Amino acid sequence: MEIILKEDIKGLGYKNDIVAVKPGYGRNYLIPQGMAILANKSNRKIVGENIRQAAHKAEKALKDAQSMAERIGELTLELKTKAGESGKIFGAVTVLQVSDALAAKGYEIDRKKITLPHQIKEIGEHTAILDLHKEVHHKIKLDVVAE
């Protein structure tokens, strides 16, 4: 069964992709939840026209994400946190703390677009990945220091 995705679904595809799924998954979950529509001839034409109209907006979004990555450049954020004598942090550094530190520097990036490759529980240098666009991913350095 072929369906057209109405939103990004991890492991399946992105919005407006035509994908083949098992009939039960499509009919019983994706279509009733509003995540997909049946890929018949008329729906394909409608989605094709929407894609053509949205191409200009998508190009602008990509350029905005690339310019944001260039502005951020080789940024190093200093995060102050409470830590013990051995260098262990009480708790962990979260994406919310990274988002707040970026906002303090003047970069408004949603916390949902920030990924930490591993939990940060020690003082030192770490990295965070900013998902600015589905094609633009930017790494920044985090310098975690004790208060």
N, C-alpha and C positions, 0 to 999 in steps of 0.2 A: 504494500500500500504506500503510495506517495503522498506526502503532505507538504504544506508550505508553513514554515515556522513564523509565528508572529512575534517572537521574542527570542533572545539568546538562551539556549539551553546547554548547560555544560555537558560535554561528552556526546552531544548530538549535532549541534550546529548553531549558526548565527541567524539573526532575524532575516527573513525573506529567502532563506536557503530552501531548496527543494530536496527533501531527504526521504529515503525509503525506510519505513519502520514496519514492525509486525502489526497486522490489522487490529489486534486486541489493544495494543498500546496506543495506537492512534485513535481508535473509536471510543475506547473506554476511559482514556486519561487525557491525552493531549488536546483533542478537539473539545470535550466538555469543559476543561479547565480554561479554555480560551487561549491556549498556547500555540495552536496550529489550526489551519483550515485545510480542507481536502484540496488536492492539487488537480482540479479538473481544468478544462480548457478556459473557461471564463475567469476563474480565479488566477490562472497563470497570466492572462492578459492584464488583469487589474494590477497584480504584483509587479509585472514587467514595467507598466507605466509608472507606478509609484517609485520603482527603482530609478528610472530615468529622471524623474523629477527630483528625487532625493540625492542624485549624484553630486549636484553642485553643493548642497549642504554638507555632504559627507567629505568632500574635498576641502571645504573650509574648516571643518572640524579637525581633519588630519593636519592641516597647516597650523591651526591654533595649538594642537598638541605638540607639534614639532617645535614651534616657537617657544612654548612653555619649557620644553626640555632644554632648549638652547639657553634660555634665561636662567634656569636653575644651574646648568653647567656642572661643575665639580664642587657642588655645595657639600659642606660638612656641617651637620647639625650637632650641637652640644646639648646633651640631655643630662640634667642633674637629677639624681635619685638617691634615696637613702640606701646605704650599703653597710655591710658588716666589715670587720677587720680583715677578713680573708678575701675581700673583693666580691663577695656574693651580694646580690641585690635582694632587698626585702620585697618579694613579689616578682614582677617582671615588667619590662618595658612593653607598652602596648602601642597599637597603631594610633590610638587616640592621642597619646603623648607626642608621637611623631607628627600627627596632623596639627596639633596645637603649636609645636615648634616651627613647622612650616608656615603657619598663619602668622606667627610672630615675626618671621622674616619677610612677610608680604606675599606669600604664595598660598592662595586658597585652593587646596586640594582635598576632596572628600576622603574621609577615612576609609571608605570602602574600596578606594582605588590604591591603597597602600598595602603592600604585602611584606611581611617579615619572613625570610626563608626559614628561620628557626626561632625558638623562644629565646629572648635575650634575658639572661639571668645573672650575667657577670659584667663587671666593669671592663671597659676596653673599647676597641673599634669593631663595629658591625656594619652591615649593609641593609638597606631597605630598597624595595623595588616599587616604583610608581608606575601604575598602569594608566597612562594618560589617554590612550586610545588603543583599539584592538591591534594596531600595528606599531604603536610607540610605547616602549617600556624604557624607563630611565632609572638608573641606580644612583642612590645617594649614600654617603657615608654617615654613620651615626657614631659619635664619640660619647660614650656613656661614662660619666664621672660621678664620684660621690659628692654629696652636699657637704 
